[in-house]
């Protein structure tokens, strides 16, 4: 496990911009409004062979007990406890504020080495404020611009004094992590579920919708299988999404889906299945991700059997692209039933990456077309499907070679997809069926 470095500071000093710069990709939300980051995020960073785990934290601010800000403060405290070094970020354009002084005292009590960064040092006026930062007691502030990438080479020497010099970060020989995203409408219990799976209060939770703003990844081990677990912001209907942080949060959730391999669509079992739930499911399928449906708050359902039957029937009739969905039922708050989720996730992930031998596929195709022959095509000639092969996995993609391929109706392709799902146990996996016309240079008419 590489050493850990936490980025801390008051709100809106550029912590997330610095985080993205050091990771060399945009993983944290960045917005002009304070408090965009709420849960701390993590990623692997490297500077000239110095590898470390980097944490981006919520802005340090004074807060009353029980408030959302107090929860954010606790998250930052947890990050500091997990870190070997803290990067304390100040806004060089503003200089030292009373809040900076307050949290400098707070950091000294934590007993962690502190590297002071003066961010937004793009001009001479900002650099002129560097001497006043000595009063905080952490030595000279390093002038940097996270936005422009200037001065970050100075970090190497500062961090090297506190961190062991390691080889460049590489993928270990351990199993490849399953990339798992938890998605759903606001306030269905996504962060509570993530905390339950991790066995600790990693994510902020609360009764009000929208507590989670950006997609947060955490690596954990499930029975020897590493899992990269993404908690995401709730997705409302597009017309209801406000501008600013909420729109960025929605975009971040959709980006997390593109990174994911398996997506758990989390439902509130006390509420009927809504159109937005199905819209999210369709987006998961369109991205080619394996789908697991889970119903949270099951302990609050009065008639479980009837509710379960109605949910299965609605999913079966509304999601034609994915068959065999059996919702996992649990209470994330109490933990009852949550132990059934990860076995289903790993099973669906295995199906998503499965490859099927060409011989098996063509034996299946012969049986399927014998039971239900393709319809007639142009000029009353029956369409013939001659051959099938699997082009790729993740998701499973199959190519069908057929005469009059353009005339094969969508209803018959659905029949084949459903039959293929059942025959090869591909429940929860979106299938891709591509049609090709066979090439025969010696025949003028294949029909």
N, C-alpha and C positions, 0 to 999 in steps of 0.2 A: 504494500500500500504506500503510495507516494506521500510525502509530507503535505500538510494542509496550510493554505494561506487564505485569510478572510479579508475581504474589502469592506471597510466600515466608514461611516461618516454621516453627517447630517443630511437631510433630504436634498436632492437635486444638485449635488456637487459633481455628478458625472461618474458615479460608481458603476452603473450598468454599462455605460459607454466604455469604461476601462476594462470591465469584465469581457465584453465582446471583443475588444481590441486584443487582449491577451490570449483569448481562445481562437482568434483569427476567424471568427464567424459570429453572426448575429444570433445569440441564443437568449439574451435578456431583453425585455421591452425597454425602450427608451422614449421618454416623452417629457415635455417641458413642465408638466404639472408634478408637484411633489407627491411622493407616496406611490409611484407607479409600481415599484417592486414591493412585495409584501412578504412572501415566503423567500427564504434564501435559496439560491440556485447554485449548482455546482458543475464543474467541468474540469478537464485535464488541460493544463497549460505547460509550456516549456519555453525557457529562454536560454539559448546557447548550451543545451545539454542539462540545464537545471530544470528537472521536471517536478511539478507539484499539482496538487488538487486545489482548485481555486473556488472560493465561495463568494457569491454576490449577495449582500444582505440588504434588508430594508433600511431606510434612513433612520438614524438615531434621533429620536425626539422624545421630549418629556411627555408623559401620558398618564391619565388617571387610571386607577385600577379597574379592570373589567372591560376597558375599551378595546376597540380594534387595534389602536396604536400600541396599547400595552401588550397585546398579543404579538404584534410585529417586533416590539422591543425584546420579548422573550425569545423569539426566533433568532434575533441577532445575538443575544447572550449565548444561546446554544451553539451558534456558529463560532463565536470567540472561544468557547470552551473546547471545541473540536480542533481549533487551529493552533499551529506552532508559532505563526507570525501574523500580525494584523497590519494591513495597509490602511492607514488613516488618511482619508482623502479630504482636502480642503479646496475651496473655490478661490483661486489666486486673484480673481477679479474683485472679489468682495473683501478678502483678507480674513483675519481671525474674528469670529463673532462670539458673543457670550455663550451660544450653544456649543460652539467648538471647544471653548474652554471647559464647559461643564463636562463634555464627553471625554476630553483629554484626561480629566481627573478620574472619570469612570474607567477609562482604559488602564490607567496606571494601577488601579486597584486589582485589575484582572491578572497582573503579573506576566503578561505576554510581551515579547519583543514587538516594538512598533516601528514601522517605516512610514515616515510622514511624506505625503505627496501633495504638492501644490498643483492642482489640475487647472486647465484652461489658461495655461501660460503661453498664449499665442503672441503676446506683444510685450513691449518694454514696460508699460504701465502695470501689468500683472506681475512681472518679475520684480518690480520695485517693492512689492509687498512681502517678499520672501524673508527679509530680516526680522519682521515682526512675529513670524511664526516660531522663532526660537523660544519665545516665552512659554510655549507649550511643554517644553522639557524633553522633546524627542530628538534633538539635534537639528541639523540642517534639513529643510524640506527639499525634496527633489522636484525641480520644475519640469512638468510634463504637460502634454496635450493629448488626452485620450482620443479626442476627435480627429486630430491630425496624425497621431502616432509618434509625436516628437518626444524625445527624452526617455523613452521606455527602456533604452539600453542601460540607463543609470540604475534600473531596478536590479540588474544582474548582481552587481557588487553588493548592494544593500541586502538582497535576499541570501546571497551566498554566505554571508557571515552567520546566518541563523539556520540554513537548511543544508542537509548533506548533498554533495554533488553526486548526481545520479546519471546513469546512462539515459539517452533519449527515450522518451516514453514509447513503448511498443506494445502491441497486443500480446498478452500472455498466452501460454499454452492451454489455459483453462477453456471450458466450453464457451462458445460465442453467446453473448447475452441475447435473450429474447427481448425485443423492444415492444413494450406493452403500454398503450395509452388508455387512460380512463376518461371517457367522454360522456356528455349528457347535458340536459338542460340545467339551468342554475338551481342550486339548492336541493339536489337529489342525494347528496351525501358523498360526492367524489373524494373530497379531502379526508373525510372521516374514514372511508374505505382504505385510502392510501396509508393513513396512520395505523389502521388495524393490520394491514399487511406487513408494514414495517415494524410493528410492535413498539412504536414510540410516537410522540407528538411531533412529527416532522412538519406537518402542514397546518397552517392557520385554519380554524373552523369557526363557524358562527351561524346563528339562525337566519341572518339576513343574506339574501342572494348576492352573488358577486364578490364574496370575500377573496376567492382566488382570482388573480388577474392575469397571470401569465403561466405558460406551460412549464412545469418544473420537473426535471428528471432526477431520479435517485436510483442508485445501483444497490440491489440487495440480492441475497442468496436464498433460493428456494430449493431445499433438498439437493444441494450441489449444483443446481442450475442457476447461473447468474441471470438476473432480470433487470433491465433498464426500465424503470417504472415512471411513466409520465402522468402527473396530475395536471389537469387542464381547466381553463376557465369555462363556465357554463355557456352554452350556445343558445342564444335567444333567436327568434325570427329576425331576419335581416332588417325589416322595417322598424323593429323596436330597439335596434342597437344604436346607442348614442355615439357621437363623434368623440375622438380623443382616445383615452385609455381603454374604453370598452371595445372600440373597434380594433385597436391594436391587439387586445386580448383575444378577440375572436379570430383574427388573422394568425395569432400565435398558436391557437388550438388547432387550426387547420394545417398549419405547418408541422405541428407535432404528429398529426395523423399521417402526413407524408413520410415522416421518419419512422413511424411505427410499423410493426409487422402484424400485431394482433391489437384490436381495439375492443375494449369492454364498453358496450353501450349500457350505461347505468340508468335505470328507471326508478321512479318513486312508486312503490307498489300500492300506496294509498290513493294514487290518482290514476284516472283512466289514461290509456295510451293516447298521446296527442300527435297531431300532424307533425310537430317539430321533432318528436322522437323518430318518426319514420324518415323525416328529411335527413337527420343526422345519420341514421342507418344507411340510407341510400348513398350518402357522401362517403361513408366508410367503404361500401361496396365499390363505388366508382373509382376509389383510389386503389382498389385491388387488395385491401387488407382483410385478414381473417376476422370474423365477427363473433363475439360472445355477447349474449344479452344477459343482463343480471338485473334482478328486482330487489332493491334495498327497502328497508323499513317493513320487512315481511312480518315482523312481530306485531305490527299494528293492523294487519289485515284480518277482518272478522271471518270471512268465508274463504279460506285459502284454496280449497279445491276448485270452487267455481271461478275464482279470480285467475287461478293458474290456467284452467281450461280456456277461458276467454282470451287470455293473453297469448297463448299458443295459437289459437285460431286466428286472431288478428294478425299476428306476425306471419303466419303461413299464407294468409290471403293478400297481405300488403307488400311483402318482400319476395317477389317472384324470383329475384336473382340468387337468393341464398335459401336453401332448404335444410330441414332437419334441425332448426333452432329450438333448443330446450333451455328456457331461462334458468339461471342459477338463482336460487331464492335465499336471502339471508338478511340479517340485521347487522349493519356495519357498526352501529353504536354498541350493541351488546356482544358482538362477535359470533353470535349463533349462526351457523351455516356458512360462514366465510371460508372455512377450510375446504369447501367444495369448489371454490373458484379456480385456484391455481391448477389443479389437475385438469380441469376443462380447458384452461388456457394453453397448457402444454400439449394436450391432445390436438387441439385445433391448429396450433402452430406446426405440429408435425404433419398434419394433413395438408396445410398450406404449402409446405415445401416438398410434398411427395411427388415422386416420378413413377409413372406406370409404364411397364414394358409395352412395346408396340404390338407384340403378339397378343397379349391380354386384351388390349384395346380393340383390336380388330375382331377377336372372338366375341367380345361384348357387342360390338357394332353389328355383327351378323345376326346375333340373337335379337337385338333391339329392333332392327329393321324388319326382321321376320315377323315379330309380334305386331308391329305397327309400321307397315311399309310407308315410305315417303309418298306424298301426293303426286298427282299428275302435274306435269309442267306444260310448256308450250306445245301446241299441236297435239295435245292429248297424250304425250309421251311421259311415262313415269320417270321421275327424277331418281337417279341412281347415286348412292353414296358409296364410293368405291374403296375408300381407305381413310384411316385416321391415324394420327401420330401426335405425340405430345411435344410441343415446341419449346416450352419452358415451364418452370414451376414458380411459386411465389409471386402471383397466384398461378395455379395450374392453368395452362393455356394449351388448347388442342386445335389442330388444323384438320378440317374435313375436306377431302377431295371429292367433289360431286359434279356430275353432269348438270347443266342448267343451274349452277350454284346460285345465281341471282334470283331464281324463281322459288327457292326453298323458303317457305313461310316462317315467320317468327314463332308461330305456335309449335311447329315441328322442332325447331331448335330448342324451345323450352322443354319439350318432351325428352329430347336427347339429354339435355343438361340435368333434368331431374332424375332421369334413369341412371345417368353416369354418377351422380351424387350418391344415389342409393347403392349402386353396384360396387363402388369402390370406397364407400364410407368417407365421403367428403363433406359431411355436414358442417355448416358454418363457414364454408370456403367459397368465395366467389369464383365461378368458373368463366373462362374466356373460350368461346367457340368461334373459330375463324373459318370461313369458307373459301376454298380455292377450286378453280377449274383445272382438272388434270391436263397436263401437256402431252400430246402425242404428235410428233412431227410427221408421222406416216398416215395419220387419219385425217380426212377432211372434216368429218362430222362424228363427234364422240357420242352423239345422241342416237 
